[in-house]
């Protein structure tokens, strides 16, 4: 069998005689309890362990029949045991596997069990094995094929071979796939009950300010925060708590997992949430109803009532939003503003353009290629981004353009809060906030209709149910989290958007040319003239296009023709004069 997964962890002693023991020791105990008097361990560094040199010689003799040499004398074709420098018995892979193969095929009355540890370092690239390693696999494969059938052997306990590794991907699939002689046994990560038992077993070794006792909220929250970690991780966290006194349980886990003493989610409080709508409105204009809906979702996450549609308590993402509406109305801008509000940095908004994932196998770009394929070592774009920045807003832009197979990945993320990449590493999404954006229905919905918002929601429902045939994904997102954006027809809102776009222009002029400020003779009148020339169906993007055409491009020409170096403008103010009632402007540098 292949024993894989969480094999480097510690676990409860199956016999109940000791404290936590390693999974390897527990495996040996289980085999011995099953009647195997000899459990022989081997790895490439330490050689043979678990038996004495004399016992190993007996195993070799019993498993390896004597064969005549060419001159008629008998010789032993098995391993010749030697003492390794560490005091253990040295045996290279081919020697040991020869003994294993012969033992598996024989019908001995007292069969041993063989456990090969660290086999992830035994083989090279699974799809490009050297000749020697292919010989090892052939040896094992033939031995298990030729072994006596179950129930026909002289003993009820035939020899057993256990390969221990941290993941199936490191072993050649030809060994165990569709092979009835081999079984794969996964050692899972600890469940809630096991994590709770490990925490309570630490006693005073876990030093936190949070009350961690049976039937307390502190214990429940800590058990949830440790989802995806091992029992050994929990013991490491307890050791860390002795050096980092005065931390809450959540801060301690954040320090251990991310190297940060405080979690941004822990800093989200009532006072900050009361400013949500005001803060977001500073950057997103004309979408008050969408901002109010976002505020409700944040309050739901803060009060711990998000994720109630799931059957059991899980570490799901902190929030999920689906922004739908016409182009250029502020969907992406609101996602960036949300990242700035939650994490203090707009760069915490990690954007994925889903039009790049419109092919069936594009999911490999998100989670990484399978073992043996090009790019396997690099991992996936999504999983790598979350590992690098676990506290983030994940923006999946124009989700309707992605292939349906890509959308299946979101089922696991939204339901379980985790995703396993191509290298077998599980990535947690519990500290992320997920935002989908879409233009579904933008071309069909009548902008003058009194029920624009309901029509957008209906178009989204039809897209997932009738077009994609994935109502389950819509159920994971939740119809309550679908937030329609309004068309922007009001010139006042467009002028506000234009004014907000002048802020980065001011910063750029100050950084590049040392220009202190931009002054309009009448800013509102000037910007009104600019937006009057734009395509109103383009929304905010149309505002930026009009600004570029009417102000930014003429300004660039002015700077190019009149300034030889930044020193010519350093500390001066740029005056913008409207030459007529239209969007024509003149520029002048003044003191």
N, C-alpha and C positions, 0 to 999 in steps of 0.2 A: 504494500500500500504506500501511497504518497501522503504524508502528513504535512499540511501546509497551512499558511495563514499566520495566526498570532502565536507562533511556536517559540518565540524568544521571551515570552511573558512569564510571570509567576502565577501560580494557582493554588487552590486549597489542596492539602494533602488528601488523596483519595482514602487513605487508611485512617485519617484523623489523628495521627500520632505526633505530627510536627506542625509547625507554623507553615506559612506559605512556602512552596517549593517551586522549582522551575518546571516548565512544561515537559522538558526532557526527563527529569526525575520522575514526574508523574507518569509518563509513558512507560518507563522501566517498571514502576510499581504495578501498573495495570497489567503488563505482560507477565510479570512474576505471579500476580494474583490469578492470572489465567492458566497457570500451570507450567510456565516456562522457567525451569530452574536456572538456565543459562541465558542471559541477555547480553549479547556481545555488541559493544559500541565501537564505532570506527569513524574517524574523520582524517583528512589528509595531513593534518598537523600532528595530532597526538597518536595516530595509529590505532591499535586495538586496545580497548579498555573494557573493564567489567569482568575480566577473567584473568587468572594468573598465566604465566608463561607455560606452565605444565598443562593447565586446562586447555589453553589454546593449541598446544601440540596434540592433545587428544582429539580436539575438534578437527584439526587438519588431517589427522590420521584416519578418523572415522569418515570424513567427507571425501578424502582423496584416495582412490584405489591405487595400489602400486602397479606400475606398468613396466614391462621388460624394455631394456635399452637395446641398442643394435647389437651389442656384444653378448646379449643373453643375461646381463645382470639387471636386477630390479633397481628402480630409482623412484623417488618421490616427486611427483609433478606438482605438489602443492607448495604453499608458502613455507619458507624456512624462517621461523620466528627469531627475531633479534631484539635486543634491548634498544629502545630509542633513547636519545640523550636525556629525555625527561623522565626516564624510568619506566615508560610504557613500552608496549610491544610494537616494533616498527613493522609496517606492511604497506607496500605501495598499492595503488588501486587494482591493478591487474592481478596481483597476488591475492588480495583479499576477495575480489569478486570471483576468482576461480574457486576459492573455498566455499563462498556463498552458493555459487552455481551448483557445485557438486553436492552440497548439503541439501539444497532444495530438491534435487532429483533423487536423493537416496531415501530409503524408508527406515530411518533410525528410530529406535524405541524412545529415545530421550532427545527430541529435536530441540535445537537452540533457536533463539530469535535474534536476528541481525538488525541493528539499527544504524543506518548511515546518516550521520549528522552533517550539517552545513553543505548539503549537496548543491546549493545554489552556486558554490564555488568549484564544483566538481566538473561541470560542463561549460563549454564556451557558448558561442552564438548557436541557439537551438537549430536554426535552419542552415548552418554552415559548420558542422562539426568536423574536427580533424579526424583522420583515419583511426587513431588510437581510441578516441572516445566513441566512435561508432562501433568499434570492437567491444567496448565495455557494454554498450546497449545490446548488441547482438548476444553477448554472453548471458546477460540477464534475461533477455527475451526468450532465448532458446531454453534456458533452465526452467523458467516458469511455464513455458509451453509443455515441456516434457515432464513436469512434476506429476506425481500420482494424483488422480482425481480425488476430490473431497469424499470421504467415506470409504475409500478403498485402500488408504495407506495403513501401514501396520500400527500406527499410532493415531489417536484422535486429535493430536496436536501436531500437524505437519509444520515444518520449518516456516517461519514467517520473516519477510524482509520488509523493513520500514525505511523509506527515504524521507528525511526531514528537511524541509526548505521553507523559506518565507513566502513563496508564491509559486503557483503552477507555471507561470510564464518563463521561469528560469530553467525549466526542464524541457527536454525535447518531447513534443506532444506524441510522437510515434511510440513512446514507451507506454503511455497509459490511455490514450484515446481509443475507444472502441476495442479495448483489450479486456476480456472478462477475467484475466488472471490478475489484474491490478485494480485496486480501488483507490479513490481519492477521498481523503478525510480532511475537512476544513476545521481548523481551530478558530472559532470566531472571537471577536472582541468581546469583552465582558458586557453583559446586559445590565439593566438598571439594578436588579437585585444584587448582582455580584459587585457592582460599583458601590452600592450602599453598604454592603457587608464589609468591603475593604475599607471604606471611610470610617465606619464605626469601630473596626478592628484597630485603627491607628491610635485611638484614645487621645492622650495628651500630646502625642507626637505631632498632631496637626494643630498649629497655633495660629488661629485667625480670630478676628474681632467678631465675626458672624457666629451666632449660636448654631452649632452643628450637633444636634442631638436627635434621637428618634422622634418621629412625628412632628418635626419642626419645619417651617418654611425654608430655613437656611439649609437644612439637609437636602430637601427636595431640589432647591435651586442648584446646589453644588453637584448633586448627582446628574442633573441635566447638563450642567456646564462641562462635565467630564465625559460626555458622550463622544465616542470615537477614540478615547484614550485607553491605555492598557492599565492593568493593575500595577505594573512596575512604574508607569507614569504617576499613578496616584501616590505611591511611596516616595517618588522623587519630589512631588509637590509638597509632601509633608516635610521632607528634608529641607526644601527651599524655605518653608515657612519658619524654620528655626533661625534662618539667616536674614529673613525679611519680616521682622516683627511689626505688628500694628496694621497689617493689611486685612481687608475683608476677603472672604473666600473668592468672590468674583475677581477682585484685583489680583489675587495670588494666581488664579488660573490664567488670567490674561498675561501676567508676567511670564509664566511658564511657557505658554503657547506662542505668544507673540513678542515677548521681550518688552512689553509696555505695562507700567504699573497700573494704569487706569484704562478702562474700556470707555470709548466714546458713548456707548449705550448707557453706561453707569452714570455718566455726567448729564444724561438727558433727564431734566427735572421739570416740575410743573411751571416754574417761572420761565424757563426757556421755551417750553411748549406754548405758553401764552403769547409769545412773540412770533409764532410760526407764520401766520398769515401776513403780518406786517413786513417781516423780513423777506418773504418770497415775493411780495408785491413790488418790492423795490427793483427787482430785475425782470419780472414777468408782468406785462401790462395787458389789461383787458381780459383776464382769465380768472376773475374772482371766484366763480363757482368751482373751477377746477382746483384752485388753491384751497378752498374750503373743504373739498373732498379729500385732498391730500392731508390736510390737518386732522380730519377724522381718522384716517388710517394711522397716522402717527400716534394719536391718543390711544387708539385701539392697541397698538404695539406696546406703548408705555404701560398700559394697564394690564398687559399680559393676556388680552382676550383675542389676539390674532391666532389663526391656526385652529380654531375650534371646529372647522369642518372636517378635521382629520379624526380617525377613529381612536387614536391614542396620543398621549403627549409626546411630542417629538421636537427636535431642535431644527425647526423649519426656519427659513429666512425671516428676518424681522418684519418685513412687509413686502407686499406685491402690488404693483400698480400697472394698469394697462391704459396708456394715454392714446386716445384715438381722435382724429380730427384732420382738417385740411393742412396742407403744408404751410410752414412759416408762421404758425400761430403761437409758438412757444413751448412745444412739447419737450424738445431737447434742452431748451434753456431752463425749463422748470426742473428737469432731472439734475442738471448741473447746479442749480440753485439749492436743490435738496441736499446734494453732496456737500456743498459749502456750509449749509446750515447744520447738518448732522456731524460732520467730521472736520469742519474748519478748513477745508481745502477742496477747491473745485477739481483738482487732479484726482480726488477720490472717486470721481465719476468715471468709470471704465466703460468705454463705448465699443460696441460690436456692431458693425454695419452688416445686417443679416442678408443683404443682397449678395454678399461674398460667399454665402453658405447655401446657394440654391442648387447644389448638386447632391446626389444621394450620399456620397462618401465624404462630404465635406465635414461630417461630424468628427472625423479624425483630426481636423484642424482645431476643434474645440477641446477635445479630451486627449488627443495624442494618438499616433499610429500604433497598431498592435505590434507585439514583439516580432522582430525579423523584417519589418518594413522600414523603408527610408524615413528618417526623422523620428524613430522610436525613442531615441535618447533625449530628444528635445522636450517631450511632453506636449500638452495641449495649450492653446492660447488662453482658454477660459480657466482651466485648472491652474496653470502657472500664475495667471493674474491674481486669482483668489489666494493662492499660497503666499504670493508676494505682498498682497494688500488685503488681508481678511476683512478689514473694516472699510467697506466701499459700497457705492451705488453701482450696480451692474445695469448698464443701459443697453438693451437689445433693440436697436433702431430698425424700423420698418420690418417687423417680425413676419409680416405676411409674405415677404419675398424669400423666406427660408424654405428649404425642402422639408417635407413632412417628417422625414426621418430625423432631422435636426430637432424638431419640436418634441420628439419622444424623449430626448435628454432632459427636457424641462419637467417631465412628469416626475422623475426621480428627485430633481432638485427641489421642486415645490412640495413634494410629499414627504421626503425623508431628510431634506436639507443636506444632502451629500451627493457626491459623484465620484466614481472611481475612474482614474485616468488610465491610459494605455499601459503604464508601467505598474499597474496594480495598486497605486497609492490612492487612498480615499481622501478627498478634499471636502472640508466642511463649509457649508454656506450659511451657518447659523448667525453670523454677524454681518451678513450682507443685506442690502435692500435692493430688490429687483424691480426694474421699470422696463416695461415693453412699450414701444411706440408703434403706431400704425396709421396709415392713410386709408384704411378700409372704408369704403363708402364716400370718400371725399368727392369723387366725380359724379356720384349718383344722387347724393342728398341735396335737396333744394335749400340753398342758403337763406331763402326767405320764408321757409316753412316755420310755423310756430312750434313744431315738435322736432327740431333739429337734433337735440340730444337723444331723444328716444329712437330716432331713426338711425343714428350712429350705433347705438347699443344693439339694435335689431340687426344691422349689417354685420357687426362683429359676431353675433350669435349665429347667423346664417353661414358666415365664413368657416367657423370651427365645426359646426354640426353638418351642414349640407355640402360644403366644398371640401374640407379636409377630412371629414368623418372622424373627428377627434373631439367629441363632446367632453371626454374625460379631462382634456387639457383645460377647457373652459371652466370645468368644475374646480380644477386646482387653483386657477387664477381667481375665480369667484366673480360673479356678475356685479357684486357690490363694489368691486375694485376697478371696474371699467369706468374711466373718467373721460367723457367727451369734452373736447375743446370747442369753443365758439369761433365762428367766422369773425374776422376783424374787419368791420366795415366803417367803424367810427373813426373819423380823421383825428379826433383828439387822442385816441389810443395810439394811432400811428405816429403822431408827433411825440408822444411820450416814449415810444420805442426808439424814435430817431434821437431824442435827447440822451437816452441811455447808451446809444451807440457812440455818442461823442466822447464818453468817458475814456474808453480805451484809446481813442484818437489823441486826446489830451496827454495821456500817459506816454504814448509813443513819441509825440513831438517833444516832450520834456526829456525823455531818455536819449533820443537820437540827436536832437538839435538844441537842447537846453532852453526851449521856448517855455516861458513860465505859464502861459494860459492862452485860451482862445476867447475872444470877446466878439459877440455879434452886436450890431446896432439894435436889432430886435430879433432875438433868438426864436421866439414862437412864430413870428411872421415869416422868418426865413425858412424854418423847418416846415411850416405849412405849405409854402410854395414848393418845397422839394417833394413832399409826399403827394402833392396834387398831380405830379407827373408820373407816378408809379402805377404799376399794375396791381390793383387792390386785391386780386385773387391770390397774389403771391404772399400776402401777409408780411411778417417780419423780414423775410428774405427780400421781398420787394423794396422794403425801406432801406435795407443795406445796399441794394443795387442802386437805388436812386441817390443815396448819399455818395456812393462811390463815383457815380457819373457826374453829379452836380457840384460836389464840394471836394471830395478827396482827390480825384484825378486833377482838377484844376489847381488844387493846392500843391500837389506833387510837382506840377509843371512850374509853378511860381517858385518853389524852393530850389528846384534844379537850376532855374535861370538866374536867380538873384543871390544865391548863397554859395560862396566858394568852399566854406567849411563851417562846422557847427559853431565856431567862435563868433561868426558874424551874427548869430541869432541868440547867443547865450544870454539869458536873463531878460529877454525882451518879450513882449506880448504880441500875439498875432490878432490883428483886427480884421474882421470879416464884414464887408459892407455889401448890402443887397443893391444891385445896380438898377433894378426896376421892380415892378410888381412880380415879375417872374423869377425863376430859379437861376439867375445869373449873379455871380458874386465877384467882388474884387478883394484882394488881400494886401495887407500892409503890416510891416513890423514896426511897432512903436515901443518906446521906453516905458 
